[in-house]
Amino acid sequence: MVFLDAIHYHVRESNIVVKKSVYIDLGYNLEGFKEILGLWVGENESSKYWL
Protein backbone atom coordinates (compact mmCIF):
# COMPACT_ATOMS: atom_id res chain seq x y z
CA MET A 1 0.00 0.00 0.00
CA VAL A 2 1.36 3.41 -0.97
CA PHE A 3 0.19 6.85 0.19
CA LEU A 4 1.02 10.23 -1.35
CA ASP A 5 0.48 13.44 0.60
CA ALA A 6 1.58 17.08 0.43
CA ILE A 7 2.41 19.71 3.02
CA HIS A 8 2.23 23.37 2.02
CA TYR A 9 4.67 25.99 3.31
CA HIS A 10 5.17 29.69 2.79
CA VAL A 11 8.84 30.31 1.93
CA ARG A 12 10.71 33.57 1.44
CA GLU A 13 12.61 33.76 -1.87
CA SER A 14 14.35 37.00 -2.86
CA ASN A 15 12.33 38.98 -0.29
CA ILE A 16 9.06 37.59 -1.74
CA VAL A 17 6.91 35.05 0.10
CA VAL A 18 5.91 32.16 -2.19
CA LYS A 19 3.99 28.96 -1.57
CA LYS A 20 5.88 25.64 -1.86
CA SER A 21 4.67 22.07 -1.49
CA VAL A 22 6.59 19.12 -0.06
CA TYR A 23 5.31 15.81 -1.43
CA ILE A 24 5.75 12.73 0.76
CA ASP A 25 5.51 9.18 -0.60
CA LEU A 26 4.87 6.65 2.21
CA GLY A 27 4.50 2.90 1.81
CA TYR A 28 4.24 -0.32 3.81
CA ASN A 29 6.71 -3.15 3.22
CA LEU A 30 5.85 -6.87 3.35
CA GLU A 31 6.63 -7.03 7.09
CA GLY A 32 4.08 -4.24 7.80
CA PHE A 33 6.58 -1.47 8.59
CA LYS A 34 6.18 2.07 7.21
CA GLU A 35 8.86 3.37 4.87
CA ILE A 36 9.34 6.82 3.37
CA LEU A 37 9.83 6.21 -0.34
CA GLY A 38 10.57 9.79 -1.32
CA LEU A 39 10.29 13.52 -0.68
CA TRP A 40 9.91 16.11 -3.42
CA VAL A 41 9.68 19.92 -3.25
CA GLY A 42 7.45 21.53 -5.85
CA GLU A 43 6.08 24.93 -6.71
CA ASN A 44 2.47 24.06 -5.97
CA GLU A 45 0.11 21.10 -6.04
CA SER A 46 -0.95 20.74 -9.66
CA SER A 47 -1.18 18.10 -12.36
CA LYS A 48 1.36 20.01 -14.49
CA TYR A 49 4.03 19.39 -11.84
CA TRP A 50 3.58 15.62 -12.10
CA LEU A 51 3.72 15.59 -15.92
N, CA, C and O atoms as a Maestro MAE file, in Angstrom:
{
 s_m_m2io_version
 :::
 2.0.0
}

f_m_ct {
 s_m_title
 :::
 protein
 m_atom[204] {
  # First column is atom index #
  i_m_mmod_type
  r_m_x_coord
  r_m_y_coord
  r_m_z_coord
  i_m_residue_number
  s_m_chain_name
  s_m_pdb_residue_name
  s_m_pdb_atom_name
  i_m_atomic_number
  :::
  1 25 0.846 -1.162 0.000 1 A "MET " " N  " 7
  2 3 0.000 0.000 0.000 1 A "MET " " CA " 6
  3 2 0.897 1.232 0.000 1 A "MET " " C  " 6
  4 15 1.876 1.299 0.743 1 A "MET " " O  " 8
  5 25 0.557 2.191 -0.828 2 A "VAL " " N  " 7
  6 3 1.357 3.409 -0.972 2 A "VAL " " CA " 6
  7 2 0.439 4.620 -0.787 2 A "VAL " " C  " 6
  8 15 -0.675 4.652 -1.310 2 A "VAL " " O  " 8
  9 25 0.924 5.616 -0.035 3 A "PHE " " N  " 7
  10 3 0.193 6.854 0.189 3 A "PHE " " CA " 6
  11 2 1.026 8.016 -0.335 3 A "PHE " " C  " 6
  12 15 2.253 8.002 -0.233 3 A "PHE " " O  " 8
  13 25 0.369 9.005 -0.887 4 A "LEU " " N  " 7
  14 3 1.018 10.227 -1.350 4 A "LEU " " CA " 6
  15 2 0.296 11.406 -0.714 4 A "LEU " " C  " 6
  16 15 -0.928 11.514 -0.798 4 A "LEU " " O  " 8
  17 25 1.063 12.291 -0.074 5 A "ASP " " N  " 7
  18 3 0.480 13.439 0.597 5 A "ASP " " CA " 6
  19 2 1.360 14.658 0.351 5 A "ASP " " C  " 6
  20 15 2.509 14.524 -0.071 5 A "ASP " " O  " 8
  21 25 0.824 15.837 0.612 6 A "ALA " " N  " 7
  22 3 1.579 17.078 0.427 6 A "ALA " " CA " 6
  23 2 1.378 17.984 1.630 6 A "ALA " " C  " 6
  24 15 0.299 18.035 2.220 6 A "ALA " " O  " 8
  25 25 2.444 18.698 1.980 7 A "ILE " " N  " 7
  26 3 2.408 19.711 3.023 7 A "ILE " " CA " 6
  27 2 2.781 21.031 2.356 7 A "ILE " " C  " 6
  28 15 3.742 21.101 1.590 7 A "ILE " " O  " 8
  29 25 2.013 22.073 2.653 8 A "HIS " " N  " 7
  30 3 2.229 23.373 2.017 8 A "HIS " " CA " 6
  31 2 2.900 24.326 3.003 8 A "HIS " " C  " 6
  32 15 2.504 24.424 4.165 8 A "HIS " " O  " 8
  33 25 3.928 25.028 2.512 9 A "TYR " " N  " 7
  34 3 4.669 25.990 3.315 9 A "TYR " " CA " 6
  35 2 4.759 27.315 2.576 9 A "TYR " " C  " 6
  36 15 4.738 27.366 1.346 9 A "TYR " " O  " 8
  37 25 4.860 28.382 3.353 10 A "HIS " " N  " 7
  38 3 5.175 29.692 2.794 10 A "HIS " " CA " 6
  39 2 6.665 29.918 3.001 10 A "HIS " " C  " 6
  40 15 7.159 29.846 4.126 10 A "HIS " " O  " 8
  41 25 7.381 30.190 1.915 11 A "VAL " " N  " 7
  42 3 8.835 30.308 1.934 11 A "VAL " " CA " 6
  43 2 9.218 31.668 1.350 11 A "VAL " " C  " 6
  44 15 8.609 32.137 0.388 11 A "VAL " " O  " 8
  45 25 10.232 32.291 1.944 12 A "ARG " " N  " 7
  46 3 10.709 33.574 1.440 12 A "ARG " " CA " 6
  47 2 11.822 33.334 0.423 12 A "ARG " " C  " 6
  48 15 12.841 32.720 0.738 12 A "ARG " " O  " 8
  49 25 11.618 33.824 -0.797 13 A "GLU " " N  " 7
  50 3 12.614 33.757 -1.869 13 A "GLU " " CA " 6
  51 2 12.819 35.153 -2.428 13 A "GLU " " C  " 6
  52 15 11.877 35.762 -2.935 13 A "GLU " " O  " 8
  53 25 14.016 35.658 -2.343 14 A "SER " " N  " 7
  54 3 14.351 36.998 -2.860 14 A "SER " " CA " 6
  55 2 13.405 38.058 -2.309 14 A "SER " " C  " 6
  56 15 12.885 38.887 -3.056 14 A "SER " " O  " 8
  57 25 13.189 38.026 -1.008 15 A "ASN " " N  " 7
  58 3 12.325 38.979 -0.292 15 A "ASN " " CA " 6
  59 2 10.868 38.909 -0.729 15 A "ASN " " C  " 6
  60 15 10.114 39.853 -0.495 15 A "ASN " " O  " 8
  61 25 10.456 37.811 -1.359 16 A "ILE " " N  " 7
  62 3 9.061 37.594 -1.740 16 A "ILE " " CA " 6
  63 2 8.607 36.273 -1.108 16 A "ILE " " C  " 6
  64 15 9.325 35.275 -1.167 16 A "ILE " " O  " 8
  65 25 7.434 36.271 -0.513 17 A "VAL " " N  " 7
  66 3 6.908 35.053 0.098 17 A "VAL " " CA " 6
  67 2 6.142 34.277 -0.972 17 A "VAL " " C  " 6
  68 15 5.195 34.793 -1.565 17 A "VAL " " O  " 8
  69 25 6.564 33.026 -1.213 18 A "VAL " " N  " 7
  70 3 5.912 32.159 -2.193 18 A "VAL " " CA " 6
  71 2 5.461 30.883 -1.504 18 A "VAL " " C  " 6
  72 15 5.960 30.531 -0.435 18 A "VAL " " O  " 8
  73 25 4.514 30.195 -2.122 19 A "LYS " " N  " 7
  74 3 3.986 28.960 -1.571 19 A "LYS " " CA " 6
  75 2 4.700 27.770 -2.217 19 A "LYS " " C  " 6
  76 15 4.789 27.689 -3.442 19 A "LYS " " O  " 8
  77 25 5.208 26.849 -1.392 20 A "LYS " " N  " 7
  78 3 5.880 25.637 -1.862 20 A "LYS " " CA " 6
  79 2 5.158 24.434 -1.275 20 A "LYS " " C  " 6
  80 15 4.528 24.524 -0.222 20 A "LYS " " O  " 8
  81 25 5.258 23.316 -1.966 21 A "SER " " N  " 7
  82 3 4.670 22.066 -1.489 21 A "SER " " CA " 6
  83 2 5.763 21.023 -1.336 21 A "SER " " C  " 6
  84 15 6.655 20.919 -2.179 21 A "SER " " O  " 8
  85 25 5.693 20.256 -0.264 22 A "VAL " " N  " 7
  86 3 6.585 19.121 -0.056 22 A "VAL " " CA " 6
  87 2 5.730 17.871 -0.178 22 A "VAL " " C  " 6
  88 15 4.802 17.660 0.603 22 A "VAL " " O  " 8
  89 25 6.054 17.037 -1.175 23 A "TYR " " N  " 7
  90 3 5.308 15.808 -1.427 23 A "TYR " " CA " 6
  91 2 5.997 14.656 -0.715 23 A "TYR " " C  " 6
  92 15 7.215 14.505 -0.811 23 A "TYR " " O  " 8
  93 25 5.230 13.845 -0.005 24 A "ILE " " N  " 7
  94 3 5.749 12.726 0.764 24 A "ILE " " CA " 6
  95 2 5.118 11.449 0.230 24 A "ILE " " C  " 6
  96 15 3.895 11.344 0.131 24 A "ILE " " O  " 8
  97 25 5.963 10.475 -0.114 25 A "ASP " " N  " 7
  98 3 5.513 9.177 -0.601 25 A "ASP " " CA " 6
  99 2 5.806 8.155 0.494 25 A "ASP " " C  " 6
  100 15 6.969 7.900 0.806 25 A "ASP " " O  " 8
  101 25 4.758 7.567 1.080 26 A "LEU " " N  " 7
  102 3 4.873 6.650 2.209 26 A "LEU " " CA " 6
  103 2 4.294 5.309 1.814 26 A "LEU " " C  " 6
  104 15 3.225 5.249 1.206 26 A "LEU " " O  " 8
  105 25 4.988 4.228 2.151 27 A "GLY " " N  " 7
  106 3 4.502 2.900 1.808 27 A "GLY " " CA " 6
  107 2 4.736 1.916 2.934 27 A "GLY " " C  " 6
  108 15 5.510 2.185 3.852 27 A "GLY " " O  " 8
  109 25 4.068 0.775 2.865 28 A "TYR " " N  " 7
  110 3 4.242 -0.321 3.812 28 A "TYR " " CA " 6
  111 2 4.997 -1.443 3.115 28 A "TYR " " C  " 6
  112 15 4.692 -1.779 1.971 28 A "TYR " " O  " 8
  113 25 5.989 -2.029 3.804 29 A "ASN " " N  " 7
  114 3 6.708 -3.151 3.222 29 A "ASN " " CA " 6
  115 2 5.977 -4.456 3.562 29 A "ASN " " C  " 6
  116 15 4.927 -4.421 4.203 29 A "ASN " " O  " 8
  117 25 6.507 -5.581 3.150 30 A "LEU " " N  " 7
  118 3 5.845 -6.866 3.352 30 A "LEU " " CA " 6
  119 2 5.777 -7.282 4.818 30 A "LEU " " C  " 6
  120 15 4.932 -8.097 5.188 30 A "LEU " " O  " 8
  121 25 6.659 -6.730 5.660 31 A "GLU " " N  " 7
  122 3 6.626 -7.029 7.093 31 A "GLU " " CA " 6
  123 2 5.657 -6.121 7.850 31 A "GLU " " C  " 6
  124 15 5.456 -6.310 9.050 31 A "GLU " " O  " 8
  125 25 5.050 -5.135 7.172 32 A "GLY " " N  " 7
  126 3 4.082 -4.245 7.799 32 A "GLY " " CA " 6
  127 2 4.665 -2.963 8.361 32 A "GLY " " C  " 6
  128 15 3.957 -2.215 9.034 32 A "GLY " " O  " 8
  129 25 5.951 -2.686 8.101 33 A "PHE " " N  " 7
  130 3 6.579 -1.465 8.587 33 A "PHE " " CA " 6
  131 2 6.423 -0.343 7.565 33 A "PHE " " C  " 6
  132 15 6.439 -0.576 6.356 33 A "PHE " " O  " 8
  133 25 6.271 0.894 8.082 34 A "LYS " " N  " 7
  134 3 6.183 2.065 7.210 34 A "LYS " " CA " 6
  135 2 7.567 2.441 6.702 34 A "LYS " " C  " 6
  136 15 8.558 2.333 7.425 34 A "LYS " " O  " 8
  137 25 7.622 2.882 5.452 35 A "GLU " " N  " 7
  138 3 8.863 3.371 4.867 35 A "GLU " " CA " 6
  139 2 8.571 4.632 4.068 35 A "GLU " " C  " 6
  140 15 7.572 4.707 3.352 35 A "GLU " " O  " 8
  141 25 9.448 5.621 4.195 36 A "ILE " " N  " 7
  142 3 9.336 6.821 3.367 36 A "ILE " " CA " 6
  143 2 10.042 6.523 2.054 36 A "ILE " " C  " 6
  144 15 11.246 6.271 2.030 36 A "ILE " " O  " 8
  145 25 9.293 6.552 0.971 37 A "LEU " " N  " 7
  146 3 9.831 6.210 -0.336 37 A "LEU " " CA " 6
  147 2 10.438 7.408 -1.047 37 A "LEU " " C  " 6
  148 15 11.291 7.244 -1.919 37 A "LEU " " O  " 8
  149 25 10.005 8.616 -0.681 38 A "GLY " " N  " 7
  150 3 10.573 9.787 -1.323 38 A "GLY " " CA " 6
  151 2 9.971 11.074 -0.807 38 A "GLY " " C  " 6
  152 15 8.868 11.095 -0.261 38 A "GLY " " O  " 8
  153 25 10.723 12.153 -0.990 39 A "LEU " " N  " 7
  154 3 10.286 13.516 -0.681 39 A "LEU " " CA " 6
  155 2 10.635 14.398 -1.868 39 A "LEU " " C  " 6
  156 15 11.752 14.339 -2.382 39 A "LEU " " O  " 8
  157 25 9.694 15.209 -2.301 40 A "TRP " " N  " 7
  158 3 9.913 16.112 -3.422 40 A "TRP " " CA " 6
  159 2 9.393 17.495 -3.051 40 A "TRP " " C  " 6
  160 15 8.358 17.616 -2.397 40 A "TRP " " O  " 8
  161 25 10.106 18.533 -3.466 41 A "VAL " " N  " 7
  162 3 9.677 19.916 -3.246 41 A "VAL " " CA " 6
  163 2 9.224 20.459 -4.584 41 A "VAL " " C  " 6
  164 15 9.965 20.408 -5.566 41 A "VAL " " O  " 8
  165 25 7.998 20.983 -4.624 42 A "GLY " " N  " 7
  166 3 7.449 21.529 -5.852 42 A "GLY " " CA " 6
  167 2 6.914 22.926 -5.650 42 A "GLY " " C  " 6
  168 15 6.786 23.408 -4.524 42 A "GLY " " O  " 8
  169 25 6.606 23.566 -6.757 43 A "GLU " " N  " 7
  170 3 6.084 24.934 -6.709 43 A "GLU " " CA " 6
  171 2 4.699 24.981 -6.072 43 A "GLU " " C  " 6
  172 15 4.445 25.793 -5.183 43 A "GLU " " O  " 8
  173 25 3.821 24.122 -6.522 44 A "ASN " " N  " 7
  174 3 2.470 24.059 -5.971 44 A "ASN " " CA " 6
  175 2 1.884 22.696 -6.323 44 A "ASN " " C  " 6
  176 15 2.489 21.930 -7.073 44 A "ASN " " O  " 8
  177 25 0.728 22.401 -5.792 45 A "GLU " " N  " 7
  178 3 0.110 21.103 -6.038 45 A "GLU " " CA " 6
  179 2 -0.751 21.193 -7.302 45 A "GLU " " C  " 6
  180 15 -1.872 21.703 -7.272 45 A "GLU " " O  " 8
  181 25 -0.206 20.690 -8.404 46 A "SER " " N  " 7
  182 3 -0.946 20.735 -9.658 46 A "SER " " CA " 6
  183 2 -0.582 19.526 -10.506 46 A "SER " " C  " 6
  184 15 0.445 18.882 -10.288 46 A "SER " " O  " 8
  185 25 -1.435 19.230 -11.473 47 A "SER " " N  " 7
  186 3 -1.178 18.098 -12.356 47 A "SER " " CA " 6
  187 2 -0.009 18.392 -13.300 47 A "SER " " C  " 6
  188 15 0.665 17.461 -13.740 47 A "SER " " O  " 8
  189 25 0.245 19.659 -13.618 48 A "LYS " " N  " 7
  190 3 1.363 20.013 -14.494 48 A "LYS " " CA " 6
  191 2 2.705 19.660 -13.852 48 A "LYS " " C  " 6
  192 15 3.651 19.303 -14.554 48 A "LYS " " O  " 8
  193 25 2.793 19.755 -12.524 49 A "TYR " " N  " 7
  194 3 4.029 19.394 -11.835 49 A "TYR " " CA " 6
  195 2 4.352 17.923 -12.033 49 A "TYR " " C  " 6
  196 15 5.519 17.573 -12.211 49 A "TYR " " O  " 8
  197 25 3.358 17.058 -12.006 50 A "TRP " " N  " 7
  198 3 3.583 15.615 -12.101 50 A "TRP " " CA " 6
  199 2 3.809 15.161 -13.535 50 A "TRP " " C  " 6
  200 15 4.315 14.058 -13.744 50 A "TRP " " O  " 8
  201 25 3.457 15.962 -14.527 51 A "LEU " " N  " 7
  202 3 3.720 15.585 -15.921 51 A "LEU " " CA " 6
  203 2 5.174 15.798 -16.227 51 A "LEU " " C  " 6
  204 15 5.613 15.542 -17.349 51 A "LEU " " O  " 8
  :::
 }
 m_bond[203] {
  # First column is bond index #
  i_m_from
  i_m_to
  i_m_order
  :::
  1 1 2 1
  2 2 3 1
  3 3 4 2
  4 3 5 1
  5 5 6 1
  6 6 7 1
  7 7 8 2
  8 7 9 1
  9 9 10 1
  10 10 11 1
  11 11 12 2
  12 11 13 1
  13 13 14 1
  14 14 15 1
  15 15 16 2
  16 15 17 1
  17 17 18 1
  18 18 19 1
  19 19 20 2
  20 19 21 1
  21 21 22 1
  22 22 23 1
  23 23 24 2
  24 23 25 1
  25 25 26 1
  26 26 27 1
  27 27 28 2
  28 27 29 1
  29 29 30 1
  30 30 31 1
  31 31 32 2
  32 31 33 1
  33 33 34 1
  34 34 35 1
  35 35 36 2
  36 35 37 1
  37 37 38 1
  38 38 39 1
  39 39 40 2
  40 39 41 1
  41 41 42 1
  42 42 43 1
  43 43 44 2
  44 43 45 1
  45 45 46 1
  46 46 47 1
  47 47 48 2
  48 47 49 1
  49 49 50 1
  50 50 51 1
  51 51 52 2
  52 51 53 1
  53 53 54 1
  54 54 55 1
  55 55 56 2
  56 55 57 1
  57 57 58 1
  58 58 59 1
  59 59 60 2
  60 59 61 1
  61 61 62 1
  62 62 63 1
  63 63 64 2
  64 63 65 1
  65 65 66 1
  66 66 67 1
  67 67 68 2
  68 67 69 1
  69 69 70 1
  70 70 71 1
  71 71 72 2
  72 71 73 1
  73 73 74 1
  74 74 75 1
  75 75 76 2
  76 75 77 1
  77 77 78 1
  78 78 79 1
  79 79 80 2
  80 79 81 1
  81 81 82 1
  82 82 83 1
  83 83 84 2
  84 83 85 1
  85 85 86 1
  86 86 87 1
  87 87 88 2
  88 87 89 1
  89 89 90 1
  90 90 91 1
  91 91 92 2
  92 91 93 1
  93 93 94 1
  94 94 95 1
  95 95 96 2
  96 95 97 1
  97 97 98 1
  98 98 99 1
  99 99 100 2
  100 99 101 1
  101 101 102 1
  102 102 103 1
  103 103 104 2
  104 103 105 1
  105 105 106 1
  106 106 107 1
  107 107 108 2
  108 107 109 1
  109 109 110 1
  110 110 111 1
  111 111 112 2
  112 111 113 1
  113 113 114 1
  114 114 115 1
  115 115 116 2
  116 115 117 1
  117 117 118 1
  118 118 119 1
  119 119 120 2
  120 119 121 1
  121 121 122 1
  122 122 123 1
  123 123 124 2
  124 123 125 1
  125 125 126 1
  126 126 127 1
  127 127 128 2
  128 127 129 1
  129 129 130 1
  130 130 131 1
  131 131 132 2
  132 131 133 1
  133 133 134 1
  134 134 135 1
  135 135 136 2
  136 135 137 1
  137 137 138 1
  138 138 139 1
  139 139 140 2
  140 139 141 1
  141 141 142 1
  142 142 143 1
  143 143 144 2
  144 143 145 1
  145 145 146 1
  146 146 147 1
  147 147 148 2
  148 147 149 1
  149 149 150 1
  150 150 151 1
  151 151 152 2
  152 151 153 1
  153 153 154 1
  154 154 155 1
  155 155 156 2
  156 155 157 1
  157 157 158 1
  158 158 159 1
  159 159 160 2
  160 159 161 1
  161 161 162 1
  162 162 163 1
  163 163 164 2
  164 163 165 1
  165 165 166 1
  166 166 167 1
  167 167 168 2
  168 167 169 1
  169 169 170 1
  170 170 171 1
  171 171 172 2
  172 171 173 1
  173 173 174 1
  174 174 175 1
  175 175 176 2
  176 175 177 1
  177 177 178 1
  178 178 179 1
  179 179 180 2
  180 179 181 1
  181 181 182 1
  182 182 183 1
  183 183 184 2
  184 183 185 1
  185 185 186 1
  186 186 187 1
  187 187 188 2
  188 187 189 1
  189 189 190 1
  190 190 191 1
  191 191 192 2
  192 191 193 1
  193 193 194 1
  194 194 195 1
  195 195 196 2
  196 195 197 1
  197 197 198 1
  198 198 199 1
  199 199 200 2
  200 199 201 1
  201 201 202 1
  202 202 203 1
  203 203 204 2
  :::
 }
}
